[in-house]
């Protein structure tokens, strides 16, 4: 996805440069004003056209950057002592932090990052009197899971994460 956006930006920049060159040469050929040299005329009006094209290129780059930051949909399955406690589905932008708080389980903070064909997820989990920071890498067709027990060992928890496109 990122490679496609980079290729699209390069293509747009090439098109803009070709358009500038074409506009400049066509305008010089078609403009005939008595007692004025074509170079003097083009110096006055081409910068305005260039400004418009640069504004267009800037807007396009901002839009493609926004498109590159697609939100990721992650499906979480939280179990406590073997019974399903919650099954939230969360959408979050890549690189942004997400937070899930579940009663009797704890606080699950996570930050997903797209890496090639997978998603790396860094967690900060506060649960069962413990705080730890595991990491998972999941793919579209694979889910990942993290298991832990409470400080006393009386409760067991399992978090399963899958990527929903």
Secondary structure as UniProt FT lines:
FT   HELIX           2..30
FT   TURN            34..35
FT   HELIX           38..68
FT   STRAND          71..80
FT   TURN            81..82
FT   STRAND          83..86
FT   STRAND          89..93
FT   TURN            94..95
FT   STRAND          97..102
FT   TURN            103..105
FT   STRAND          106..115
FT   TURN            116..117
FT   STRAND          118..127
FT   TURN            128..129
FT   STRAND          130..132
FT   STRAND          135..139
FT   TURN            140..141
FT   STRAND          144..149
FT   STRAND          156..164
//
